[in-house]
Amino acid sequence: MLNKQLLKRHWNWLIDLVFPGFCPVCEQSPFLDGSHYTCLGCLDKIAWITGTRCKLCGMSMAGMDFQGLYCAGCREENFSFDEGRCMFALDENSRKLIHELKYHGARDVIRDFSAWIERAPGFLSFLEDSVLIPVPLHSRRLKSRGYNQSLWIAEAMMKELGAKSELSTCLKRTKNTPTQTKLDRDQRKGNVKGAFALQAGIPLNRKKRIVLVDDVFTTGATLDACAHELREQGFRRIAVATLGHG
């Protein structure tokens, strides 16, 4: 075990030398401890969600923890999914993690996922015994960007879950919709309505629990559009899981 850890430290040092990066939070050199791309001290600054949370979106809430508690925003919605979890609230520090992963393609950020789940109790068990389905990009955007960060996230989850779950890329994006960034809640819903479809020829047990995976939960419009398509196709147990919320 010691030799393996030493080898990993040397490998991370070599990667950093050839492909220099930086800790997304403090912008110092990555792998300062030899193992984690983001400093462990910086990870401790993230607003990890623990304790009482909304059943649908997973956002932290004040008050007693019990099943079926919905936040004010979710009480006004009629989502097509049953439940949800997220790992942290989006603030100045956590947005840097998402930004590096989503817009700079820094996949090394998600290599620390095992350290993340240690700070988000219950998140991994929420994913167990499920089929993880990453939110897809349209083929044009995927070609332009070169990667789908939601797939990276789902793959990181699978690495921790092992045989307890499975991953499927059965959803496709049929409309090359504009970015949701500057749209309000209603505009986001309209933007992604009917934008997803189930791919033909991919076998999937409709009795299995589905967990849709994305980077962030903002209004839930994109995840809801995906869940709606799955409902239409006969799936009945649908959850969502994201890294951030905000």
Order of alpha helices (4+ residues) and beta strands (2+ residues): alpha-alpha-alpha-beta-alpha-alpha-alpha-beta-alpha-alpha-beta-beta-alpha-beta-beta-alpha-beta
